[in-house]
Amino acid sequence: MRITIAVGNHAQGLQGHRFALGEGYMGHVAATGYPMYWDHIAKDSRSVLFHDAGIAAQGIWCYPVERDGNVDGVLFMVFRENQEKLATAHLEAVSMSDCGPVGLMPSWS
């Protein structure tokens, strides 16, 4: 997988990063096909990508993007510590809606 689109503060540090199926947060979601949220990730070894890009990540949402029944990419959003309420509101909105969010998307390449 390769991150093809990244927006936000320090996002340029994520652009073009590659990782294997099952590797890290996004690779895990791509492998399982299930959306996931991880909290308190600041000291998690899987967060090195964000640390290296200068992003103080506290939590991450990852959603599989499917096409023809197969995972074609992963949409992800990273939250900082002061965005906890935003993450909670997002969870409530997504759980009550049939439409997904728009954000960052890695794709297979």
N, CA, C and O of each residue as an XYZ file, in Angstrom:
436
protein
N       0.848     -1.169      0.000
C       0.000      0.000      0.000
C       0.894      1.232      0.000
O       2.028      1.211      0.479
N       0.346      2.296     -0.550
C       1.080      3.559     -0.592
C       0.094      4.681     -0.299
O      -1.015      4.688     -0.834
N       0.485      5.620      0.540
C      -0.361      6.767      0.822
C      -0.292      7.696     -0.384
O       0.766      8.228     -0.721
N      -1.441      7.877     -1.025
C      -1.476      8.674     -2.252
C      -2.004     10.077     -2.036
O      -1.671     10.983     -2.800
N      -2.820     10.276     -1.012
C      -3.374     11.596     -0.711
C      -3.248     11.830      0.788
O      -3.650     10.988      1.590
N      -2.699     12.952      1.156
C      -2.583     13.304      2.570
C      -2.817     14.801      2.704
O      -2.195     15.595      1.998
N      -3.707     15.189      3.602
C      -4.007     16.596      3.822
C      -3.934     16.915      5.308
O      -4.131     16.035      6.147
N      -3.653     18.160      5.631
C      -3.587     18.591      7.017
C      -2.168     18.971      7.406
O      -1.233     18.871      6.612
N      -2.037     19.409      8.653
C      -0.727     19.811      9.169
C       0.249     18.641      9.137
O      -0.064     17.554      9.624
N       1.408     18.858      8.576
C       2.492     17.868      8.480
C       2.154     16.688      7.577
O       2.884     15.698      7.566
N       1.065     16.772      6.820
C       0.646     15.652      5.968
C       1.680     15.300      4.907
O       1.766     14.145      4.490
N       2.464     16.278      4.463
C       3.448     15.998      3.436
C       4.432     14.916      3.882
O       5.021     14.238      3.041
N       4.617     14.746      5.187
C       5.491     13.698      5.710
C       4.914     12.305      5.562
O       5.634     11.319      5.723
N       3.631     12.205      5.259
C       2.983     10.905      5.065
C       2.912     10.518      3.591
O       2.891      9.335      3.251
N       2.874     11.529      2.719
C       2.705     11.317      1.283
C       3.753     10.349      0.736
O       4.952     10.535      0.948
N       3.293      9.321      0.034
C       4.187      8.372     -0.611
C       4.686      7.246      0.272
O       5.344      6.330     -0.220
N       4.389      7.288      1.569
C       4.861      6.219      2.468
C       4.251      4.880      2.048
O       3.068      4.810      1.716
N       5.052      3.833      2.063
C       4.592      2.495      1.683
C       4.599      1.569      2.897
O       5.439      1.683      3.789
N       3.636      0.653      2.900
C       3.604     -0.374      3.942
C       2.890     -1.600      3.409
O       2.123     -1.521      2.449
N       3.147     -2.725      4.037
C       2.613     -4.008      3.572
C       1.217     -4.276      4.127
O       0.815     -3.708      5.143
N       0.501     -5.139      3.451
C      -0.796     -5.596      3.925
C      -0.600     -6.217      5.310
O       0.234     -7.104      5.492
N      -1.380     -5.738      6.283
C      -1.270     -6.226      7.652
C      -0.310     -5.429      8.516
O      -0.265     -5.629      9.730
N       0.459     -4.529      7.918
C       1.448     -3.739      8.659
C       0.837     -2.465      9.212
O       0.198     -1.714      8.475
N       1.021     -2.216     10.482
C       0.535     -0.995     11.113
C      -0.983     -0.919     11.161
O      -1.677     -1.902     10.903
N      -1.479      0.250     11.490
C      -2.926      0.450     11.635
C      -3.652      0.280     10.303
O      -4.618     -0.477     10.202
N      -3.179      0.990      9.289
C      -3.866      0.971      7.999
C      -3.754     -0.383      7.317
O      -4.715     -0.852      6.706
N      -2.598     -1.013      7.415
C      -2.427     -2.339      6.838
C      -3.296     -3.385      7.517
O      -3.764     -4.324      6.875
N      -3.510     -3.220      8.820
C      -4.387     -4.132      9.567
C      -5.821     -4.038      9.053
O      -6.475     -5.055      8.820
N      -6.301     -2.813      8.880
C      -7.668     -2.611      8.390
C      -7.799     -3.117      6.953
O      -8.821     -3.700      6.592
N      -6.776     -2.899      6.139
C      -6.811     -3.404      4.760
C      -6.875     -4.928      4.752
O      -7.565     -5.517      3.920
N      -6.156     -5.569      5.678
C      -6.132     -7.035      5.729
C      -7.435     -7.625      6.258
O      -7.890     -8.662      5.774
N      -8.038     -6.966      7.251
C      -9.245     -7.530      7.875
C     -10.528     -7.077      7.196
O     -11.531     -7.789      7.221
N     -10.500     -5.879      6.580
C     -11.704     -5.330      5.972
C     -12.667     -4.728      6.969
O     -13.806     -4.421      6.616
N     -12.234     -4.550      8.216
C     -13.088     -3.977      9.263
C     -12.584     -2.605      9.679
O     -11.377     -2.416      9.828
N     -13.492     -1.632      9.873
C     -13.068     -0.324     10.377
C     -12.604     -0.457     11.816
O     -13.115     -1.286     12.568
N     -11.635      0.362     12.194
C     -11.078      0.295     13.550
C     -10.737      1.696     14.050
O     -10.467      2.607     13.268
N     -10.756      1.839     15.367
C     -10.274      3.054     16.029
C      -9.294      2.634     17.108
O      -9.572      1.729     17.895
N      -8.161      3.285     17.139
C      -7.184      3.054     18.201
C      -7.001      4.366     18.941
O      -6.907      5.426     18.322
N      -6.949      4.300     20.249
C      -6.765      5.476     21.099
C      -5.465      5.295     21.886
O      -4.953      4.183     22.005
N      -4.946      6.384     22.415
C      -3.720      6.368     23.218
C      -2.569      5.708     22.449
O      -1.907      4.803     22.957
N      -2.348      6.171     21.226
C      -1.345      5.550     20.368
C       0.011      6.246     20.419
O       0.939      5.838     19.721
N       0.136      7.273     21.223
C       1.360      8.082     21.232
C       2.628      7.246     21.457
O       3.668      7.543     20.870
N       2.556      6.222     22.287
C       3.742      5.409     22.586
C       3.707      4.049     21.883
O       4.553      3.194     22.143
N       2.745      3.853     21.006
C       2.617      2.597     20.261
C       3.652      2.579     19.134
O       3.789      3.563     18.407
N       4.366      1.493     18.987
C       5.418      1.410     17.964
C       4.857      1.557     16.550
O       5.595      1.926     15.636
N       3.574      1.279     16.354
C       2.969      1.443     15.032
C       2.789      2.911     14.662
O       2.449      3.218     13.519
N       3.010      3.820     15.607
C       2.827      5.254     15.374
C       4.088      5.957     14.892
O       4.089      7.177     14.729
N       5.157      5.210     14.664
C       6.422      5.821     14.265
C       6.270      6.649     12.988
O       6.928      7.680     12.848
N       5.431      6.227     12.071
C       5.172      6.984     10.841
C       4.706      8.399     11.164
O       5.175      9.361     10.555
N       3.793      8.532     12.112
C       3.261      9.842     12.489
C       4.298     10.655     13.255
O       4.439     11.856     13.024
N       5.025     10.009     14.165
C       6.076     10.711     14.912
C       7.124     11.278     13.954
O       7.538     12.431     14.081
N       7.546     10.450     12.991
C       8.567     10.886     12.036
C       8.092     12.058     11.175
O       8.898     12.871     10.721
N       6.776     12.137     10.955
C       6.207     13.236     10.153
C       5.921     14.474     11.008
O       5.484     15.496     10.479
N       6.162     14.395     12.321
C       5.911     15.531     13.202
C       4.459     15.646     13.638
O       4.011     16.721     14.037
N       3.726     14.546     13.564
C       2.316     14.529     13.947
C       2.182     13.896     15.328
O       2.557     12.741     15.528
N       1.647     14.656     16.276
C       1.446     14.162     17.645
C       0.127     13.396     17.709
O      -0.875     13.913     18.201
N       0.135     12.177     17.217
C      -1.083     11.377     17.115
C      -1.482     10.794     18.466
O      -0.660     10.226     19.184
N      -2.760     10.947     18.793
C      -3.325     10.359     20.007
C      -4.265      9.211     19.648
O      -4.377      8.237     20.393
N      -4.939      9.329     18.508
C      -5.866      8.289     18.070
C      -5.931      8.256     16.556
O      -5.568      9.226     15.890
N      -6.395      7.140     16.013
C      -6.526      7.013     14.565
C      -7.763      6.183     14.230
O      -8.006      5.121     14.803
N      -8.531      6.708     13.281
C      -9.674      5.999     12.690
C      -9.210      5.461     11.352
O      -8.553      6.176     10.595
N      -9.538      4.216     11.044
C      -9.238      3.636      9.737
C     -10.485      2.929      9.212
O     -11.128      2.162      9.929
N     -10.814      3.200      7.956
C     -11.990      2.609      7.308
C     -11.562      1.933      6.012
O     -10.870      2.551      5.203
N     -11.954      0.682      5.793
C     -11.648      0.056      4.508
C     -12.498      0.676      3.402
O     -13.676      0.966      3.611
N     -11.914      0.874      2.251
C     -12.632      1.372      1.084
C     -12.738      0.194      0.122
O     -11.731     -0.323     -0.361
N     -13.959     -0.217     -0.142
C     -14.163     -1.404     -0.960
C     -14.657     -1.063     -2.363
O     -15.386     -0.094     -2.575
N     -14.237     -1.888     -3.302
C     -14.734     -1.804     -4.672
C     -14.911     -3.239     -5.153
O     -13.982     -4.045     -5.093
N     -16.102     -3.544     -5.627
C     -16.428     -4.889     -6.104
C     -16.165     -5.953     -5.039
O     -15.731     -7.062     -5.351
N     -16.434     -5.602     -3.777
C     -16.291     -6.562     -2.683
C     -14.878     -6.764     -2.176
O     -14.660     -7.592     -1.292
N     -13.915     -6.034     -2.706
C     -12.521     -6.154     -2.269
C     -12.043     -4.835     -1.676
O     -12.466     -3.764     -2.111
N     -11.160     -4.915     -0.683
C     -10.589     -3.701     -0.101
C      -9.621     -3.108     -1.118
O      -8.643     -3.744     -1.512
N      -9.909     -1.881     -1.534
C      -9.123     -1.193     -2.542
C      -8.239     -0.111     -1.932
O      -7.331      0.394     -2.592
N      -8.499      0.243     -0.686
C      -7.720      1.263     -0.002
C      -8.233      1.430      1.412
O      -9.147      0.725      1.839
N      -7.648      2.358      2.131
C      -8.050      2.638      3.509
C      -8.111      4.148      3.689
O      -7.172      4.871      3.357
N      -9.217      4.599      4.212
C      -9.405      5.996      4.567
C      -9.008      6.117      6.031
O      -9.478      5.337      6.859
N      -8.151      7.081      6.369
C      -7.767      7.212      7.775
C      -7.710      8.661      8.208
O      -7.439      9.561      7.413
N      -7.972      8.864      9.489
C      -7.905     10.185     10.105
C      -7.163     10.063     11.425
O      -7.441      9.175     12.231
N      -6.226     10.958     11.632
C      -5.422     10.961     12.849
C      -5.899     12.091     13.741
O      -6.138     13.204     13.272
N      -6.037     11.802     15.030
C      -6.499     12.792     16.002
C      -5.406     13.094     17.013
O      -4.700     12.199     17.477
N      -5.280     14.371     17.343
C      -4.371     14.787     18.406
C      -5.113     14.721     19.733
O      -6.329     14.534     19.768
N      -4.382     14.872     20.805
C      -4.956     14.742     22.147
C      -6.120     15.691     22.388
O      -7.109     15.311     23.015
N      -6.013     16.917     21.897
C      -7.068     17.896     22.149
C      -8.265     17.717     21.215
O      -9.167     18.554     21.208
N      -8.285     16.645     20.434
C      -9.384     16.396     19.511
C     -10.242     15.206     19.942
O     -10.977     14.643     19.130
N     -10.153     14.829     21.199
C     -10.895     13.683     21.707
C     -12.405     13.825     21.499
O     -13.073     12.864     21.118
N     -12.934     15.011     21.746
C     -14.374     15.234     21.563
C     -14.759     15.105     20.093
O     -15.833     14.598     19.773
N     -13.888     15.562     19.203
C     -14.134     15.439     17.774
C     -14.193     13.964     17.371
O     -15.056     13.567     16.588
N     -13.289     13.165     17.898
C     -13.279     11.734     17.585
C     -14.558     11.067     18.068
O     -15.123     10.232     17.361
N     -15.015     11.417     19.245
C     -16.247     10.847     19.795
C     -17.449     11.256     18.953
O     -18.304     10.425     18.648
N     -17.522     12.525     18.578
C     -18.630     13.002     17.745
C     -18.606     12.311     16.390
O     -19.656     11.978     15.840
N     -17.424     12.096     15.856
C     -17.293     11.422     14.569
C     -17.831      9.992     14.663
O     -18.569      9.549     13.783
N     -17.466      9.273     15.721
C     -17.952      7.906     15.926
C     -19.471      7.875     15.957
O     -20.089      7.021     15.320
N     -20.075      8.794     16.690
C     -21.533      8.841     16.783
C     -22.157      9.129     15.420
O     -23.159      8.510     15.059
N     -21.581     10.057     14.659
C     -22.126     10.399     13.344
C     -22.018      9.236     12.374
O     -22.960      8.958     11.632
N     -20.883      8.556     12.372
C     -20.684      7.435     11.454
C     -21.575      6.264     11.832
O     -22.106      5.587     10.951
N     -21.751      6.013     13.120
C     -22.564      4.876     13.539
C     -24.038      5.090     13.215
O     -24.802      4.127     13.156
N     -24.448      6.342     13.005
C     -25.845      6.646     12.710
C     -26.062      6.921     11.221
O     -27.168      7.279     10.818
N     -25.037      6.759     10.412
C     -25.121      7.135      9.004
C     -24.684      5.987      8.106
O     -23.879      5.145      8.503
N     -25.217      5.963      6.906
C     -24.796      4.971      5.925
C     -23.669      5.490      5.041
O     -23.088      4.728      4.268
N     -23.359      6.767      5.147
C     -22.303      7.305      4.291
C     -21.020      7.451      5.099
O     -21.057      7.725      6.298
N     -19.897      7.267      4.436
C     -18.609      7.328      5.108
C     -18.001      8.707      5.061
O     -18.486      9.570      4.329
N     -16.965      8.931      5.814
C     -16.278     10.216      5.854
C     -15.324     10.381      4.669
O     -15.058      9.429      3.935
N     -14.832     11.559      4.501
C     -13.846     11.846      3.466
C     -12.584     12.327      4.169
O     -12.657     13.152      5.079
N     -11.445     11.825      3.760
C     -10.198     12.229      4.396
C      -9.010     11.704      3.623
O      -8.941     11.870      2.405
N      -8.079     11.078      4.306
C      -6.854     10.587      3.709
C      -7.061      9.175      3.195
O      -7.782      8.393      3.814
N      -6.441      8.835      2.074
C      -6.672      7.512      1.517
C      -5.411      6.892      0.938
O      -4.891      7.380     -0.065
N      -4.910      5.827      1.553
C      -3.845      5.055      0.924
C      -4.461      4.173     -0.154
O      -5.651      3.866     -0.085
N      -3.700      3.769     -1.123
C      -4.234      2.862     -2.142
C      -3.174      1.838     -2.501
O      -1.988      2.047     -2.246
N      -3.593      0.755     -3.079
C      -2.672     -0.302     -3.507
C      -1.884      0.201     -4.707
O      -2.437      0.844     -5.600
N      -0.618     -0.088     -4.721
C       0.189      0.239     -5.910
C       1.439     -0.592     -5.918
O       2.255     -0.471     -6.831
